[in-house]
Amino acid sequence: MPPTSSSCYWHGSQQLMQLLNQNKNKKKRLHEFSGVATEVGCKVKKFKEGDKVEVGCIVGACHSCDNCANDLENYCPKMIFSYNAPYYDGTITNGGYSDMMVANERYVVRFPENLPLDAGAPLLCAGITVHSPMKYFGLSNPVSCSIPPKKCRLHTGRKLVADTAMGGMKETQEMIDFAGKHNITADIELIPMDYVNTAMKRLAKADVRYRFVIDIGNTLASA
């Protein structure tokens, strides 16, 4: 299933800074990319041509361990990243540095029709890393408070800070469906491919307010 990458999210300042500092071994780290499915295999059941789709950090796993059986592919010891990782056939995954992406339907997320591809792409990072730990601790349901916010406190007797690098595919789909239902998107700065070097320089100077999203589809169309 190769979705054309009409918008791709470059993951965070830390990885961009790693790119700036890796002179001898510059790795591809572009992931969280969204687009439209242009072709599907004969055994694909979840998607059809024309569907809005998204691929995050994961494109493979062993499918036989307990983690995979419980929709926690992100904890599989044989998890395959969508960038800079050996795929099943030995080729190296290229992340969003491509004009199309071929992925197993298990690792493709159905994108809500009402969300824009560019502003929704970062949710596969920023969204799932919030949703996953909240769900784990039973905080995924909305909580209302009828008193002023400054006086609204949750007293549990202890404090706990937790996060996650990513989530499994099932909860990732749950997260993006929730975002679609409530029209949640990320604040972004949309840039063309030829602006990437400038974006990296801006990042090094902390001259960034929103998340960079690289518009690969329109960049290629105008080339």
C-alpha angles and dihedrals in degrees: 000000000000113000114193107240103237091163132013130189119221107216116247138294097282094063093043089053089051088055091052091052099043102085096155100038113027107183129203107248105163112127143143096071129171134195146123126298107245098177137012132197122248092253096048111116105168100057143036135195112289096029117136107240142172137202123203134185098310129069101156149014139167096271090207107076127089092256093056090045089056096047092256099123089151089072096047111122088222097047114149118218119221090235135049096354134116110257124212091274093048097255118129118248114239103200114208094339092105141073092240139019127215114201141161109259090240088070098043119095121214107237119219111251093225096056122084113243095230100048092040098051096079091058089079085069110023094031102047094043088061098037097049099057092040089054092047091055094043096253099118095102117085115262121207128204122193097194127075112292094241090059096043107103135164110219112196101150092246141047127232129188118194140159141165135221092226141327140247120272096255095054091041089059089046090053096050091045089054090050090051093049092052098033094243117169138159126256104247146173109222113215136176122241093257089060094061096097090050090048090054091051091049090050092052088056093045088244094143128108103167136026116280115239117189114217100214098164097056091039091058092043092056095044 
